[in-house]
Amino acid sequence: MINPGEFSTGDEDILDQRNGHTLPGTFQLEDGCIETSEASESRIIQSEANHLKRNLKQSSPLVPPLNFALVEDRIYRSGFPIPTNYPFLEQLGLKTIIYLGDDDKVKDKSKDKKKDKDKEEKKEKKKEKDSKGDIISKYKAWVETTDIKFHHLIFESSQEPFINEETQDKAKASLKIALELMLDRNNFPMLIHSNKGKHRIGVLVGLMRKLFQGWCLSGIFEEYEKFALGKSEYDLEIIELWQPELTFRKDSKPEFLRT
């Protein structure tokens, strides 16, 4: 049974609304409509849910670069970072980035006139190069907004068997610089990367495993192939045979160094 004191008729509701009053358990909205406490609570919950969704949508997801992995404590490897990776890298607190990559300078090797088909192919290649240049420009601009020390070391992509002596010398000089940077723990946390994080970084990590940690070659080659997804005889030859002379400070050597 409903008690008269707990229920109001429609006429009374209209009368109360006209008089500017609301009944117990109801709320008067700005447009004059009456809302029950249950409806009000539901509206508040929905509003909070929508606000949370907006915040989640606005927050940038943390996306690591291609082939990102931990090498040793505070040393990471990866492919070339793109803008969607920057928030992730910022979380690492990096002090140093080593980029083993091609020379940015544009080389024009052709001087003779070409046919229309060759010209079209050249235009397509130029578009790809411009796109790559734009990515590199954005990357360097982002690095400049941080306190990260950036080292672009030239290491041309190997095109076996067309590897000349000059290319080898440049690659070894860059690898020597990178290795000596890795011998100073004051440079950590550190990211080492190439374009895809496969062969060139595989060589650098392989040399680190051999020279710094005394890994056996079978273990080094296994790790190399895990990322490279295939063998490069030139890369494996450098790892196995090259013995560079490196210098480092004993007071800042990394803990993983076996001496």
N, C-alpha and C positions, 0 to 999 in steps of 0.2 A: 504494500500500500504506500502511496506517495503522500506525504504530509503536505498540507497546503503551504506551510511556512518554508518548505524546501523547494518549491516549484512555482514558477511564475508563468502566467498565461501570455499568449502572444500580445494581447492588448497592453499588458503591463510592461512588456519588453519595449514596445513602441513608445509608451508613455515615458519610461525611464530614459530612452535614447533621446527623446525630444527635450527632456528636462536636463540633458547633459550628464546623466548619471549612468554608471554601469553596475551590473549585478555582481554579487560575490562570485569569485572564481572566473571573472571575465575581464578583458582589457579593451579599452577603446583605442583604436588606431587613429592615425592622422586623418584618414578619409572619413572618419565617423563610424566605420564598421566595428562590430563587436567581435572579439576573438576570445575563445575559451583558453584557460590556462594550459590545457593539454596541447591545443593547437599552437599556442605561443612557444611552448617548450620544444615542440617539433620543429617550428620555424627556426629557432635559435640553433638547434643541433644541425639542421640542414645548412644554415649560414656558416657555421664553424667548419663543416665538412667541405663546403665550397671554397672557403678561405684556405684550408689545408691543401686542397687540390691545386689551387692557384700557386701556392708557394712551392709545391713539389714540381709543378710544371715549369716554373720560372728558374728553379735551381738547376745548374748545369751538372749533368752526370759526369762522373770521373771515368774517363776512357783512356786506358794506357795506349802507348804507341804500338805499332806493328811489331810482333816478335819481342815484346817486352819480357825481360826476365832478370832475376837476381843472379849476379856473378859471384860476388862475395859481399860481406857486410858493407853496406853503403856504396857498393858499386853495381850499377845497373847497365843493361844492354838493350838495344832496341833498333827498330828501323827509324826512318825519318819522321819526326813529330809533325803533326798537322794541327791547325787551330783547335780542333776538338780535344786534343791531348794536353793542351796547355794547363787547364785547371788541375789535371792529374799530376803533371810534373811539378806544379807549384806546391803540392802537398809533400813532395819529397825533400824540400829544403835544399835543393842542389847548390853546390858551390862551383862545380866545374862541369862543362860539357865538352866532349871531344867528338868532333864530326870527321870521320874518314870518308872523304867524298871526292868527286871529280872537281877539276878546276872550273870556276864559274865563268872564266873568260871565254867569250865566243870565238871559236876558231873557224875562219873561212878558208877552206882548203881548195875550193874550186874557183878557177879564174876564167875558164872557157865557157862559151855559151852552151846552153843545154836545150834540149827539145822541150816542147810544151808539157809532155808527160813528166819529165824530170823536174820541171819548174813547179808543177802541181805537188809532186812528192816533197819537194823542198819546202813549199808553203805549209804542208801538213806537219813536217818535222819542226818547222819554226814555231808553229802554234803550240806543239807539245813542249818545246824548249821554253817558250814564253810562259806557259802554264807552270812549268817547273821553276822558272825564275821568279814567278810571282809568289809561289809557296816559300821559296828560300828567303825572299825579301820580307815576307810577313813573319817568318820564323826569326830572322835576325832582328827585326823591329821589336818582337816580343822579348827576345833575350835582353835587348837594351833597356827594357823597363824593369829588369831584375838586377840583382847583384851577382849573377852568374858569370864566371869567366869562361868565355867561349873560344875554343881552339878549332879552327877549320884546317885540317891537315890533308894535303893532297895525296890521294891514293886512287889512281885511275882504275876503273873496272877492268879486270884482266880479260883479254881476248886471246885465249890460247889458240894456236901457238905463236901468235903475233905479238909477243911481248919483248920490246927492245930493252937494251941495257939501261937507257936513260929512265924509262918508266920504272924499272926495277929499283934503280938507285933512289928515285923520288919516293917510292913506296916504303923502302927500308928507312929512309931518313924520317919520314912521318911516323912510322911505327916506333922508331927509337925515341922520338919526342913523347909519343903517347905512353910508352912504357915507363919513361922516367917521371912523367906526371902521375902515373899510377903508383909510383914508389914513394910518394909523399902523402901521408894520410891527412895533411892539412887541406888537400884538395877534395876531400870527401865531405858529403855525398857527391858522387860523380856519375854522370851518364855518358856512356860511350855508344855511338851509333853510326850507322852508315845509311844508305838509302833504304835497304830492306832488312838490315840487321842479320844478314846471312854470311856471305863469304868474307868480306873485308873485316867485319867485327869478329868473325870466326877465327881469322888469322891472328888478330890482336889477342883475343882470349886464349887461343892455343899457345901463343908465345908466353903469355902470362902464366899459364898452367905449368909449362915446361921450365921456364927460367926462375919463377918466383916460388913455385910450390912443389916442384919435382914430380909432377905427374908422369906416368908412363905414356908412351905414344899411343898405345891402343885406346886408353881412356880419353886422351885428347882428341883423337880422330873420331871417336864415337860421339863426343859432345859436338864437334864441328859438324858432323853429318846430321845430327839431330836438328840443327837450325838450317843448314845449307840445303838439306834434302837432296844430297848428291855430292859426289867428290869433285874437287878441282885439283888436279895433280900439281899445278903451280903453287896453289895455296898450301897444300900439304908438304911440298918440298921446302917452302920457306920455314914452316913450323919445325920441320925435322932437322934441317941443316944449318939454318942461320943462327949464329951465336954473337949477338951484338954486345959491345962493351957499354955497360950502363953505370951511371954514377947516382948516388943517393946519400941522404943524410941519415945517420944512425938514429938521431933523436926524433926523427919524424917518419921512420919507416913503418909500413903497415904491419899489423899483427899477423897477417897470413904469410908474410915473407919468411921463407926458410933459408937461414944463412949457416 
